[in-house]
Amino acid sequence: MDTSLFANLALGMGVALTWQNLLYCLAGCLLGTLIGVLPGIGPVTTIAMLLPITFTLPPISALIMLAGIYYGAQYGGSTTAILVNIPGESSSVVTCLDGYQMARQGRAGPALGMSALGSFFAGTVATFIIALAAPPLAEVALKFGPAEYFALMTTGLILAVVLARGSVLKAIAMVLLGLLLGLVGTDVNSGTQRFSFGISELSDGIGFVAVAMGMFGFTEIIRNLELAENREIFTAKVGNLLPSWEEIKVCTPAVIRGTILGSVLGVLPGGGALLASFAAYTVEKKISKNRANFGKGAIEGVAAPESANNAGAQTSFIPLLTLGIPSNAIMAMMIGAMMIQGIAPGPQIMTERPQLFWGMIASMWIGNLMLVILNLPLIGMWIKLLEVPYRLMFPAILLFCGIGVYSLQNSAFDVMMTAIFGVFGYVCLKLESEPAPLMLGFILGPLMEENLRRAMLLSRGDPAVFFQRPISATLLVIAIIMLGIIALPAIRSKREEAFAGDD
């Protein structure tokens, strides 16, 4: 096992270290850091904008670049959180609590340095976890039939509901709406059109780029325009970026705990980097010896969530690479990129395209190293960008979003749909309804329908097939138990308290 693992990692390194892939990895990391630093763009929007470009790139290069954007955004988000008290990326929200206070005390340098070092450690560990966990998981997944895949997706969506912030009922409603939107278009079995209302552009379904760009990109732009621009940027106080030996000793347990927690939560549907950072901060606040200083400039309050969000961002690739199932909205965009390249996501990638699979894993470690080497010297440049008023940036962001959507199919209808979903996303924001469950439902809806139909066809219409097969029965029982537990008033109030503590 060990020998094959090292052989596979060597194969991956050989792929990732070609000059072309190194260049795309660097481009992804730099772009990811940039969109992490700039509030109001985010990795989902950027990946959606770049999907048309990836069509012309080799599949490995395209996916390496998109992965770099995702985990690069986790690094960049901490810069604005610490210096400006504005999270550049949603998973950096809790970094604001102590990072900004450290900057106000003249300790912005150690906060930024600790954030980068913790993220690199977490990224390295998470990369090895993917390399170790993915092959056995993919082997199990190859034994999955339609019943098992349907049960797995159902469990995944229920987990996304349980882990979504806010009301459970609203999360369920968003998932169901996503499933319905995913069914718009032509039925592959009967050839009849469903929910298209006679609009010819909807005969192929609603484009997931339009939904993602609207719900995440346009909505975020509208939200940012609402906020007053009273930024206080601590430029003069960014001194020595290396934390002291004492600070490193204090932060080491927090980084390790954050990495473990992030690695586990990143795999869960709806979890990823955001949930990991909140959970790591909450745990650290309860068990740290320095808990009295949390919220007042405790360096562990920066180290733990930053390690957790980077580990969570990378282990969220495990369900994508092994099962072909997205664990969050960004992984859904990665599936879209694979489909554009003609790659069917799932366990067969490891056997049919080992260069792609292991090349991506090796590139994650290389990308993390690039981010540490590049990010700290470029802090000054990121600060200059932060000084640009948002009212001057948003027209350019809107323009690039519009061009990205239009260029996919040269369709003005897609741009209009993006605008509609942008307004709808803003309404959801005001109603405190999470967009991520809708996106997961939208991506998984057609796959769930296909596997449900195939399972029913093979069983000649007997629904008991889902409980006759051990794997699907186990997954459905877990889903039912989770729904039952979350319905209990005591559990529901505890869950609401946990999320209220994150705000």
Secondary structure as UniProt FT lines:
FT   HELIX           2..16
FT   HELIX           19..37
FT   TURN            39..40
FT   HELIX           42..54
FT   TURN            55..56
FT   HELIX           59..83
FT   HELIX           90..92
FT   TURN            93..94
FT   HELIX           95..104
FT   TURN            105..106
FT   HELIX           108..141
FT   TURN            142..143
FT   HELIX           146..163
FT   HELIX           168..182
FT   STRAND          185..186
FT   TURN            188..190
FT   STRAND          193..194
FT   TURN            197..198
FT   HELIX           200..202
FT   TURN            203..204
FT   HELIX           208..212
FT   HELIX           213..218
FT   HELIX           219..226
FT   TURN            236..237
FT   HELIX           245..265
FT   TURN            266..267
FT   TURN            269..270
FT   HELIX           272..287
FT   TURN            289..290
FT   HELIX           291..293
FT   TURN            294..297
FT   HELIX           300..315
FT   HELIX           317..323
FT   HELIX           329..340
FT   TURN            341..342
FT   HELIX           348..352
FT   HELIX           354..375
FT   TURN            376..378
FT   HELIX           379..386
FT   HELIX           390..409
FT   HELIX           412..430
FT   TURN            431..432
FT   HELIX           435..458
FT   TURN            459..461
FT   TURN            463..464
FT   HELIX           465..468
FT   HELIX           470..487
FT   HELIX           489..502
//
